[in-house]
């Protein structure tokens, strides 16, 4: 018995004239397509919502709407389902409007059967290729090495990232500076359906208020002194991708109000524009601030916080995941050695690793990377075992007479001991840098802007 040939694709024909619809259906079935039919917009949306389809072929003029209605409502239930519009010469401009709304193509009437067949075949093939590309990108991202760490707290973070990534929900990453929030933001993008789109990072603390609106939303040429050309803002650059708002807690209040409107309405007005610009952007925000405390102090808008705080991921500091220190140090060493054109150094000795794990790492993962790089550059022979190049305080762990590593903390309260160690390290950095705060920040492996936080925390403003 002859084997039944597989259909070339599943087509929904939308046409309100019964005899025209019947003719199209018969022609397409004869050419190997599996065909469903609909007499109007509402029925077509219902069919698309419940039936697996490959393409929609719709007349432009229908009794309960037009081709633009078909495109908009079909896209609402199946965003990647291609729509082709049948149109007469007198409605080409309207068909072009459908293309701008997301239609795949249009075919002029009277429709030549071969032209219809070719347009449908191309639309189906293009959709299959787009799906394959998305699958390969997401698969490649999922198989790429994850941010390093095997501690339970870090695994929980990665699980939350994996769960949130496929959605378009706003994510708020909280944690101290240097914990890897930007890296996690990039992973959220890589594992999302937007991975083929742009990933745009903006440091909210680095943009002065007077140019804030132009930086975020762009401007028109001549809209203010110095605007010599049109400029796209960060939101436009991130269209159909991900926008990472780093240090969002440092954003000025005036900017927060404008950001809130853009997030709520999906549109904004460029400086010098009369009409709003719409964008499709997934927002990830990161902060090392306590936003709830900032709200109480009047520094951050509560409504913006609730808009950002949809999926909250608290990133633990490195001192709370000491079991990851060795893994991270080895990874940084291999990366830096490759950049320097050297072979990867051996893993640190047990006593060195104990010292690294006992250190509080006020600069977190970023500080660890700086320490590894400094050791490999200044002492390539000993590498990670160059203890005199490790941070002050990391050498407080000593071997006892039996060769067993012991910390012997004076105070067994971990929080008290860590606070004391932080204070001592800040004072030591101040001494070595001769009071130059920028140099002290470099010694501590932290951002200079964060040094003020630690000075206030330990009541050292007057001393340092």
N, C-alpha and C positions, 0 to 999 in steps of 0.2 A: 504494500500500500504506500502511496506517495506520502512523504513526510510533509507536515504542514509547515509552510514558510513563516518564520517569525515576523511579526508586524514591524514596520520601519519606525513606528513611533505612535504615541497616543495623542490624537488631535481633538480639541474641542472646537466645533464650528458654532459661532454665534451670529445668527441671522434671523431677522423677524419676518422676512418674506418666506413662507413655507416652500414655495416651488424653487426658489433660489437656494435655500438651505438644503433641500433634498438633492438638488443637482450637485452641489459641492460635496455633500456626503458621499454620494455614489461615485463621483470622480475620484475622490481621495481613497475610498476603499478599493477601487479598481487598481490603484497605484500602490497598494500594499500598506496603507495606514490603517490603524485602528481608530475609529471615529465615534465621538459622542457629539450630541447636538443640543443647542439651547436657542430659545426664541428671544432672549433679552438679557439685560445686564444682571438683574437679580438672580435669575436662574443660572446664569453662567458662573457667578460667584459661588452659588450653592454647590454646583457640580465640581468646581475647582477645589472647594474646601473638603469635599468628601471622596474625590476620585484621584488616583494617580495619573497625572497628565504630563506630557512632554512639551506641548505648545498649544497656544490658543490662537485661532484665526477668527477675527471678528470684523463685521461690517462697521463702518464708522457711524452711520446713521441708524439708530434703533428707536423703537417707540418709547422705551423707558430710560433713554440716555444716549450717550454717544461713545465714541472710541476712547475719549479721555476718561470717562467714567469706568469703562471696562479696565483700562490700564491701572488706574488708581485703586480700584476695589480688588482686582485680581492680585496686585502686588501686596495688598494688605493681608491676604490669606496665604500667599505663596510668593515670597519675594523674588525667587530666582526663576519663576515660570515665565518663559518668553511669550510675548503677545505680538502678533502680526495684525496690521490693520488693512482692510480692503477699503479703498477710497476712490472716488471719482476725481477727475481733473479739477473740478471746482472746489474741492475740499483738501487740496494738497497742503495748504498752510495749516489746516487743522491737524492733518496727519503728522506734520512736523512738530506740532505742539505735543502730540502723543509720544513722539520719539524723545522729546525733552523730558517727558514724564516717566520714561522708562520702557516704551515699546521697543521691540527688537528691530522692526522693519515695517514698511508698508508696501502694498501691491496695488497698482492702478487697475481700475475697472474700465472696460470689461476684462475680467481676469483671464489671462492665458493659462490653461492648465499646466503647461510646462513651467511657467514662471512661478505659479503657486507651489508646485511640487518642489522646485529648487529652493524657494525661500523657506519653506517648511523644513526641508532637509538640512539647510545651513543652520537654521535656528536650533534644531535638535542637536546637531553635531557640536555647535558652539556651547550649548548648555552642558553637554557631556564633558567637553574639555575643561570648562570652568569648574565643574564638580571635581574632576580628577586633579586639577591643579590645587584646589582648596584642600582636598584630601591629602595630597602629597606634602603640602606645606605644613598642615597641622600634624601629620604623622612625623615629618622630619623634626618639627619643633618638639614633639612629645618624646622623640627618641634622642634628642640632643642632651648632652650632660646637664643635669639640673644644678642649680646653685648648691655648692658643696656643703655637706653636713649629714651626719647620721644620728644626731641626738634626737630624743623624742620630741623636744620642743620645736626643733627645726623641721622635723617630718610633719608635724601638725601644721606648720606654716605652709609648707609645700602642698599639703592636701587641700588646704583652704584655697590656695592659688589655683590649683587644678580644678576645683569645683566652681570657682567664680569666673575663670577665664572664658568659657564658651558663652557666657551671658554678656549682655550689654550693660549690666548693672554697674553703678559707680562703686569704686573700691577706695577705701581709706586705709593707707598703710601708716602705722604709727610706730615709733621707736626712736632710740637715740641716733645721733649722727654716726655714720660709718657702719651701720648694721646690715646694709645691703638692700635698702628699700628701692633704690633705682633698679637694681638687678631684678628684683621681684616684679617691678612694674614692667620691665622688658619681657619677663617671662609670661606675665598676664597677657601681653600683646601677642607674643609668639604662639601661645596656645589658643588664641581666640580666632573667631571666623574673620577677624580683621587683619590677620597676620600679613596679608598681601598689601595692606595699606600702610601709610606712614606712621612711624612712632616719633612723636615730637615731645621733647622735654623742655620745660621752662622753669627756671629758678625764680620763684616769686619774690624772693628776698633781694634779688639783684637788679630789679627794675625800678627806677625812680618813679614816683607818682606822676610827675609831669609828662612822662612818655608812656605811662602804663597802658592807657587805652589804645594807643597806636600799636604798641608791641603785641597786645593780645588780639585786637580786632582789626588792625590795619588802618590805612588812610588813603584818601584820594589825593592825587597830585594837586598842589596848590591849596590844600585845606588849611595849612598853617605855614608859618615861616620855616623854611628848610625842607618842606615836603616837595621835593623836586620831581617825584615820580610816584605812581601808585605803589602801594605796598600791601602785601598780604600779611595778616596777623597770624599768630600761632594757631588760632582756631581754624582758620582757612587752610593753613598748611597741614593740619591734622585731619582734614575732611576724609571720611570713610576709614579713619584709622584711630589711633589712641593718643590722647593728650595727657602727659604726666605733669601734674602741677606739684613740683617739688617745693618744700618749705612753704606750703600753703598758709601756715599759721602766720607767716611774716607779711602776708598781703595787706596793703592798706585798706582801711574800711571803705573808702570810696570805690576802690576796685572790687571789693567783695560784693557790693550791691550790683555792679554791672555783671560780674561773673554769675551771680545768682539768676539774673534775668536770662542770660545766655543758656544756662543749664535748664531752666524751667521751660523756656519757649523754643529752644533749639535755634535761636536766631539772635542777631545783634546788628547794630548799625556801625559801619566803618566811619571814622572821622571824615566828615565832608560828604557823606552819603545821605540821601533823602529816603532811600528805601532800605529795608532790612535785608540782611544776607542770611540765608539758611544754611546750616551745616549739619552733617551727620558725624558726630564725634563721641567716642567713648572716653570718659574722664576717669583717670586714676589720680588720686591726691596722696601726697606723702608729707608727713610732718614729724618733727622731733619735739614739738610743743605739746603741752597739755591744753587741748582746745577747750575742754570744759572749764578749766580755770581761766582761760583767756576770755571766754564768754562772760563769766562772772565779773571779770575786770573791765569789760567793755571793749576789749581789743578784737573780738571776733564775733561775727553775727551768728546768732543761734539758728536762724532759718537756713543759712548757708551750711552750717555744721550738719543739720539734719538732712540736707540735700546730699552732702558728701558721704555721710556716715550710713551708707546702705549695707555694704559688706565691709566690715572692719577687720583688719588683720594686724595684730600686735606682733611686731618683730622683736624677738628677744635679744638683749645685748650679749656680747660674746662671753662675758663672765658667767652668764647663766647657762652656757652650753660648752663647758671646758673640754668635753670629750671630742668636740669638733676642731680644737685648736691644731692638733697634729695633722689632721687631714688637710686643713686649710693651708698650714705652713708648707706642707709638701707640694700642694698644688701651686701655690705662689712661687715656690722655689723653682719648680719645673718651668713655669711660664717665664719667669725673669731670666733664668739661665738660658733658655732658648733665645730670648731677645738679645742677650749678651753674647750669643754664639758659643756657649759653654755647655758641657754635659750637665744633666740634672744632678745636684748634690745628693748624698745619702740622707735618709731621714735623721732627725736629731736623735742624739743618745737619750736614754731614759731619763737621766738627771736633767738634761736640757728641757725635755718635754715637760717634766714635772715643774720646772721653773716657769715655763710658758703658761702652763695651765693654772699655776698659782697666782699669776699676775692678773690684775683687775681689768686691764684693757679699757681705759676710759675712752680711747678713740675707736674701740671695737675692731671690726674686721679690717677697716682701712688702716688702722694703726699697725695691726699685725703684718699687713702687706708691706708697709713702710719699713718695719723692723727687718723683715726677711730681705727686702731689697738692699737695705743698708749693709746687712751682714755679708751678702753675696758680693757686693761691690768693694767694701773695705777690707774684707778678709776672705777671699775666695778659697783659701786652703781649708780653714776650719768651717766656713759657711755658717750653717745654723747653730753650730756649737761654739760660735764666738760669743761667749757669755758676756764679755766686757762691752759688747755692742748691743746687748739686749737692754730693755728699759730698766731704769732704776726701780728696784722693788721686785723685779723678776728674778734677781739673784738671792732673794731672801730664803729660798728653799735650799737646804743643805743636806748632804748625805750624813747619816750617823755612822758610828764605828762599824756597824754590821753591813754597811752599804745599802741600807734601806732608806728610801727618800722620806723625809719628814718635814712638815711645815711648821709645827710647834707655834701656832698663833697665840698671841698673848690674850686675845679676847675671842672666845668661841662663838660670839654672836656675829654671824657672817656680815650682816648689814653694817654693824659698827666697825668691824675690821676693815671692810672695803672702803667705807667713808674715810677712815683714818689714813688708809693707804693712798687714796685719791688726794687727800690734803697734803700728805708728805711729798707726793710726786709733783704736785703743782708748785710747792715751795722749792723743790730741787730744780725744777725746770726754770723757775724764776732766777735762782742763783746762777745756774749755768749760762743763761741767756743775758745775764747782767741787767735784768729788768726790761728787756725788749720783748713785748708781748707776742709779736709775730714770730720771733725765734723760739719763744717758749712754746707756742702752739705747735710749731714744727717738731720740737723735741717730744711733745706729748702725742703727736700724731693725730691732732684734732684740728678742725677748722678754726681759724682765729675768731670767728663770730661766736663760737661755742665756749671759748675760754671765759668770757664774761659770765656765762651761766655757772661754770664751776667756781669762779671766784665768789659769786654771790652765795652759792650753795654752802661754801665753807667759810663765809665771812672773812674773805681775804682781800676785799676791795681796797681797804685802807693800807694793807701791808704790801700788796703787789702792784 
